[in-house]
Amino acid sequence: MHSQSTFELLTNSETTDRRIWQGALTRLFQTCRTLMESMNADVQAGLLPETFCARSNVFDHVEFGNLGDDLRSLTDHYPLALESPFEGVATISGGIWQASDFCEANADDALLKLCFLAGTVDLPMHSHNYSDRVILVAEGTGVFESQSSAQDGQEVVSTELKLGDALVFARGTVHTFKVPSTNLVLLSYHSPFIPLADPRQYTVV
């Protein structure tokens, strides 16, 4: 019998918290990788455009399992240090979980925690041209703006975000987030992860 899998430790809350968020991180990485692999396969099959953007909610689909619990575990239990400004905006802070630290040593993807303060409306439209994204709403509300092609030119589509929403979009998708009234916490999966100081990470449109 393995006590770690059958009993909850009561004598060392730090150990218990660590076990909770390590499991949550592993499951989130696995889910995000599966989503990106599936979406990219659909792109190669011609079922999705190369710069697709799709939305769902983790509470509406059984295939996401207990992902809602995992979002709460990471926001409540993991002591991640956040740095600001993020992408040049003082009201956004962020921290990084690299898969190579938690999953496989040679993994090249990462999960970022991004915190937007209410009133953040100045993040410019931008794209990530060298990596794909899965975005999960862990707390709060906001607006996701994406640029889609229309017959008469480029059109900006605004999508209201709420807890549990999941966005999946390919590299090159032009987008931004606006947070007018309520703090917003996002978990942002990057595949592959491009260091934040690298000019390839972020391109303002």
Secondary structure as GFF3:
##gff-version 3
##sequence-region A 1 205
A	DSSP	alpha_helix	3	6	.	.	.	ID=ss1
A	DSSP	alpha_helix	13	44	.	.	.	ID=ss2
A	DSSP	beta_strand	53	57	.	.	.	ID=ss3
A	DSSP	three_ten_helix	62	64	.	.	.	ID=ss4
A	DSSP	alpha_helix	67	77	.	.	.	ID=ss5
A	DSSP	beta_strand	92	98	.	.	.	ID=ss6
A	DSSP	alpha_helix	99	102	.	.	.	ID=ss7
A	DSSP	beta_strand	110	116	.	.	.	ID=ss8
A	DSSP	beta_strand	126	127	.	.	.	ID=ss9
A	DSSP	beta_strand	132	140	.	.	.	ID=ss10
A	DSSP	beta_strand	142	150	.	.	.	ID=ss11
A	DSSP	beta_strand	153	161	.	.	.	ID=ss12
A	DSSP	beta_strand	165	169	.	.	.	ID=ss13
A	DSSP	beta_strand	175	178	.	.	.	ID=ss14
A	DSSP	beta_strand	184	191	.	.	.	ID=ss15
A	DSSP	three_ten_helix	199	201	.	.	.	ID=ss16
A	DSSP	beta_strand	203	204	.	.	.	ID=ss17
###
